[in-house]
Amino acid sequence: VRLVESGGGLVQAGGSHRLSCSARNIDSIPAMGWYRQAPGKERELVAAIDTHGSVDYADAVKGRFTISRDSSKNTLYLQMNSLKPEDTAIYYCAGGLAIATLSAGSWGQGIQVTVSS
């Protein structure tokens, strides 16, 4: 599965930004999600969603980030609000068979999000 992220960039703290991940026939991908990796840190799951509507969020982004998928556009989104400098990272789109095994699936190339204070 080929996943292509878009929408990265520089954002001011407190602002909002949306990432997109396009894939061919998104409905054929049971689970999708967003990971991020900050400099010097391990890659971590940010948010995930499956075709049953189940969602999962990292504690650090709960209430600020929203994951969604649009089948008509074959696109996964990550709406990020109230951004903080600690949200600065490379964000990766992932797709797999289940949320629990997402890291073993397909990955996008990653996209940089920088939040300035």
N, C-alpha and C positions, 0 to 999 in steps of 0.2 A: 504494500500500500504506500503510495507516494503522498506525503503530506507537505504542504507548503505554507509557511507562516508569513504573515504580513502585518504591518501596522506598528512596528517598533519605532522608537525614537526617544527624544528628550522631552521630559514632562516636568513641570514644576510641582513641588510637594503640595499636597492638598488638591491637586487637579485630578482629572479623569482621562482615561485612555482606553482604547479598545484594540485588542489583538484579534486577528482572524487566522484561521487555518483551513485551507481548502483541500478537498480530497475528492477523488472520483467516486461517485456512488456512496455517499456517507452513510446511507442506511444499511449498507453491508458491513459496516464496522460496528460491532456490538458495544464497544466502550471506547471513549476518547477522553483525553485530558490534557492538562497543561502542567509541565514541570518547569522549574527554574533552577539556575545555578549561579550563585553569586561568587565573586572572586574569592578563592581560598576556602570555599565551602562545598559540601557535597550537593549533588542534584537532589531536589526535593519535589514531591508532588504538591502542586498548588490547588488544583481542582480537577474533578473528573465527573463524567456523566455517562450513563449507558442508555441503551434504547428503551429500557423499561422506565426511564425517568428518574432513576436513582442518581443522586449527586453526592459528592464528597468534597469537603474543603479542608485545607490546612487551617489550623487554629489561627495562624498569623493573618489570614486574609478573610476569615469569616465576618460577614456583615459589610465587607468592603468590595469583594470581588464576586462576580456572577458568571457562571459558565452556562452556555446555551449552545444548541445545535439547530441549524436551519436546513432541513432536508431539501427544500426547494432550491436552495443556493449551494448545497453540498459544502457547507461551511460550519466550522466550529468557532465560537467566539469566547473571548474572555473580556468582560467589561470590568475595568479596574477603576474604582473610585477612592477618594481620600488617599491618594498615593503618598507613600513615605519614602525617604531616601533608602531605607533598608529593603525596599521592593526592587531596587536596582539589581538587575541580573540578566542573564541570557535566558529567554523563555523558549521552551521547546513544546511542540505539539506531539502528542503520542496517540496511537490507536492500537487496540488489541481486542482480545476475546472477552475480557472482564476487567472491571476496575481493579480488582485485587492483583491481577497479573499484567497490568498495563505496561510496566517497565520492560516486559519481555517482548513487547510488540514492535510496531514500526515507529520511527521517529522522523520529525522534520529536521531541518538543518539548524534551527535555532535563530532567534532574533533578539537583538539587544534592546532593552528598555532601561533608560537612565532617568532617575528621579532626582532633580536638583533641589537642594534645600534653600 
